[in-house]
Amino acid sequence: MLTHTVSNQSKALVDYDLFNSDAPLVESIVAHGASGFSDKLTAFGRFTGSSAAIALGQATPILRSSAPTTVLAIASIALIFTLPIMT
């Protein structure tokens, strides 16, 4: 059930060229004599802004609350507290 319409959200930056859309970055590449890398940087900018690359970063995290080492440590502590104390 919808309670209201959300209208103040920006569009997702999908299929967006992250290199050529950053004018100061492009200008600094040219100013420092690295314009020979523009083709490679454009390809990288297009890839990093692609929906495929963005999907790589949206993996669902897996909760591992009881790692094997944690279980072993808890079992060791429990064993220590159940041993009779020698006096």
C-alpha positions in Angstrom: 0.0 0.0 0.0 1.5 3.3 -1.0 1.2 6.2 1.4 2.6 8.9 -0.8 4.5 9.6 -4.0 8.2 10.4 -3.8 9.2 12.9 -6.4 12.5 14.5 -5.2 14.8 11.6 -6.1 17.5 12.0 -8.7 17.7 9.5 -11.6 20.2 6.6 -11.2 23.6 7.2 -12.8 23.4 4.1 -15.0 25.2 3.9 -18.4 27.0 7.1 -17.6 30.5 8.1 -18.8 32.3 8.9 -15.5 35.5 10.2 -17.2 34.1 12.5 -19.9 31.4 13.9 -17.6 34.1 15.2 -15.2 35.4 18.3 -16.9 38.1 19.2 -14.3 39.5 15.6 -14.6 39.6 15.8 -18.4 41.2 19.2 -18.3 43.8 18.1 -15.9 44.7 15.0 -18.0 45.2 17.4 -21.0 47.1 20.0 -18.9 49.6 17.4 -17.6 50.3 15.9 -21.0 48.5 12.7 -20.6 45.9 13.2 -23.4 47.4 10.1 -25.1 45.5 8.0 -22.4 42.1 9.7 -23.2 40.8 6.7 -25.2 41.7 4.2 -22.4 40.3 6.6 -19.7 37.1 7.0 -21.8 36.6 3.3 -22.0 37.3 2.9 -18.3 34.8 5.7 -17.5 32.2 4.1 -19.6 32.7 0.7 -18.0 32.7 2.0 -14.4 29.4 3.9 -15.1 27.8 0.9 -16.8 24.9 -1.0 -15.3 27.1 -4.2 -15.4 29.8 -2.5 -13.2 27.3 -1.1 -10.9 25.6 -4.5 -10.5 29.0 -5.9 -9.3 28.9 -3.6 -6.3 25.3 -4.5 -5.3 25.9 -8.0 -4.1 23.8 -9.1 -1.1 26.0 -9.4 2.0 26.1 -12.7 3.8 25.8 -12.7 7.6 28.2 -15.2 9.2 27.4 -14.8 12.9 29.3 -18.0 14.0 32.6 -18.4 12.2 34.3 -21.7 13.0 37.1 -19.9 15.0 34.4 -18.2 17.1 32.7 -21.5 17.9 36.0 -23.0 18.8 36.9 -20.1 21.1 33.5 -20.3 22.9 33.9 -24.0 23.3 37.4 -23.6 24.8 36.2 -21.0 27.3 33.2 -23.2 28.3 35.6 -26.1 28.9 37.9 -23.9 31.0 35.0 -22.9 33.3 33.8 -26.5 33.7 37.2 -27.8 34.9 37.7 -28.2 38.6 40.1 -25.7 40.1 43.2 -27.3 41.6 44.2 -25.9 44.9 
